[in-house]
Amino acid sequence: MSRFVNQRVGALTPYVPGEQPQDRSYIKLNTNESPFPPSEAVAAAVAGEVDRLQLYSDPDCRALHRAAADYYGLEPEQILMTNGSDEILNFAFMAFGGPDRPFAFPTVTYGFYPVFAALNGVPCRQIPLTADLRVDPADYRGLGCNVVLANPNAPTGLAVTVDDVAAIAAANPNHVVVVDEAYIDFGGQTCLPLLAQYDNLLITRTFSKSFSLAGARLGFGMGHPDLIRDLNTVKFSTNPYNVNRMTMAAGQAALATADYYMDHCRQVAATRETTKAALREMGFTVTDSLANFLFAAHPAVGGAALYEQLKQRGILVRHFAQPAIENYNRITVGTNAQMQALLAALADILQGV
Ligand SMILES: Cc1ncc(COP(=O)(O)O)c(C=O)c1O
């Protein structure tokens, strides 16, 4: 730390992203990326932007906002594209949080929420999960503060219903309820229909998972035009060209070929279910995840030890050293072949305990 750093940044514990190892090739099941490449239309669209890279991208992102509005049945004024969904989430903390405007979220959830809160000087109200790792919607009614819920939640994969979210939005009418739908295309019910009814609801999405574009960095928020205007104020006060030309083109081409991606999402969901059944056969406790990952613990081997032993066998999963979930590992659902390799490695490990 330098002697120049301010108090807030000096005190910050940054988010630790999942490993992106460059030393050897792993079966990478640790950051919930898609095992499938982008569509050919995306490759062509990105290539088509190269000879225009001397020009800034459209700061209003008009063509992509129009395409997303058409795809999701909204108006362009209800959408804001960002540099990954991490950016729209940070914008939400910046725009709606404050020293006297806390954000509530579960103790076990996406690890970036407390970091965004600390970065922006926003107090957190962290609410424990139930004993079976679920979000209890009743805990979020009438809190009198902003709320952010990942739905399905990460790393458990467990979801609440649209009715649950509606009740939370209705019970906190003077605060923003952010629903992070990063994993919604793999299962779960989207809260999009609630946007017509609740002006305090912000839904965030990402192209990183279901649209195979983690490396392009594209996410977005959907909500009432007034909420989107506030988030735009933050965007135009920080980085007006937050989405680059190649990524904008990739996003449009991805939406134009959405069937290709939704087919892959169905494949991932099917692989998730067969892998879950196989894990349970082996004695694992596995949550009923609706996301593109599984969350599993085994009574005979601790979470950290299992992570290490899989890594030694060339398979990367994600372990969180957090008391409530330290026996678990989060395992991204890959191809069927990758899952077979995982199950074989697990059988080998369990034989040795
Ligand atoms: C729940 C959740 N929200 C948001 C994100 C951020 O995704 P991105 O910034 O790649 O859009 C992630 C990434 O893993 C996530 O798990």
The ligand as a Gaussian input file, in Angstrom:
#p B3LYP/6-31G(d) Opt

LIG

0 1
 C      -24.119000     -13.948000      -9.265000
 C      -23.189000     -13.265000     -10.218000
 N      -23.467000     -12.017000     -10.623000
 C      -22.663000     -11.362000     -11.461000
 C      -21.503000     -11.943000     -11.949000
 C      -20.612000     -11.119000     -12.843000
 O      -20.614000     -11.515000     -14.127000
 P      -19.962000     -10.632000     -15.283000
 O      -19.307000      -9.424000     -14.673000
 O      -19.020000     -11.525000     -15.982000
 O      -21.126000     -10.213000     -16.136000
 C      -21.168000     -13.233000     -11.566000
 C      -19.931000     -13.855000     -12.068000
 O      -19.541000     -14.936000     -11.800000
 C      -22.022000     -13.908000     -10.663000
 O      -21.737000     -15.149000     -10.226000

